Amino acid sequence: MDNIKKIPAKQAVEQLINKATTAVSHNELIGQLKDQYNRVTIYRSLDRLVDDGKIHRIIDMDGVSKYAMCHTCEHDHHHNHNHVHFSCTACQEVTCLENIIPHFELPTEYTTQEVNFTVSGVCPKCN
């Protein structure tokens, strides 16, 4: 963690999210970077990373925003985050299940821009 202070906040946030095995919240990042960057800097870094197409935002079952890397997005910023997110009720971790794509059909007068599909239950680690 000592070398984190030597790199810009956006890069530090991106590195932590990239290393994470589950989606992380703003508060979790503050806990990891509290001595290096303030909460506003971390929040702005998250917004920039979302805008840059590096990470995506997931709203968990409690309405908390969590962030995960974009692993399946194309380099031309065509984002497809329409995969299932699993929110564990025991440990509160949110995991992207990128190999499960939900299917639904909307009436023709509606246009989908983004899908936030979250399933809650108990993850394999807590089961």
N, C-alpha and C positions, 0 to 999 in steps of 0.2 A: 504494500500500500504506500510505502514511502515514495516510490517513483511516480505515483499517480499525480502528485502536485506539480510535477514538471511538464505535464501534458495538458492541453486545453480541456475544458470541462466536457465539451461535446464528445471528444474522443474517449475520455475516461468513462463517461456514461455508456457509450457504445461498447467499449471493451467489457464492462461489467455485465451488460445485457447479453452480449455474445457468449460470455462464459456461463451464464445462468442456464440451468436445466429446465426451469419453469419461468413463466412470466413474472416480472417484478414490478412493484409499485413505486411511486415517487418516494413514499416514506421509507421503503426498504433501501432505495438508493441513497437517500439522505443518511441513513444509518451507516452505510458503507463509506460515504464520502464526506461525512460531517466535518472533518477537520480540514478538508481541502477546498470545498465549494459550498456556498450557501444554497438554501432551498430554492430561491428564485433562479439562480444560475442553472441548477439541475433541471428545474421545470422548463426553462427556455431551451436547454439542450435537448430535452425530450421532444418538445414541439418541433425543433429544427430537424431532428432525426426522423420524426414522422413525416414532415414535409419533404425531406430528402428521399424518402422511400426506403430508409435503412431498417426501420422498426415499424411495428404496428401496435395499435392500441386495442386492448380488450377490456370490456366492462365486465367485472365479475358479478356474482350473484348479489353482492352487497352494494353495487353501484360504484365500486372503486376501480379506477383506471389502472390497468397493469400493462406492461410493455414486453414485447418479444421481438426477436430478430425476424426480418423478412427472409425466409429461406427459399420460398417458391416463387418469388416475384421475378418478373423479367427485368432485364437491365434498362429497358426503355420506360421504366416507371409504370408499367402496367401491373397494377396491384390486384391480387386475388387472395383475399383473406377469408374466403367463404368456406373455411373449414371449421370443424367443431373444436370448441374450447371446453376442457373439462375442469370444473371447479370442485375441489375436494372440500367437503363439509367438515372434515376432521382437521386437516393441516392448513387449510385455506390456500393451498397452492393452485395455480391455474396453469394448465398444460395445453399446448396446441397439439391437436390430433390431426395433422395435416393430411393423413391418408384417408380420412373420413370426410366426405363432402355431402352436406345436407342437400336435399332436393325439395323444392316447393315451387308452386306456381302462383303468381299474382294475377289479378285481373289485368287485361291488356292496357288499361288506362294508367297503370302504375309503372314507374321505372325504378328498378333497384339501383342504388348507388353503393350501398354497403350492407353487409350482413354481420350481425354479432350473434352467433349461435353458441350458447353456453349450456352445457349439461352439468347438473350438479349431482354429486354422490360421493362415494369413498374411493380414493385412488388405490392402486395396487400396493403402494408402500404402507398405507394405513389399514388396509383390509385385513 
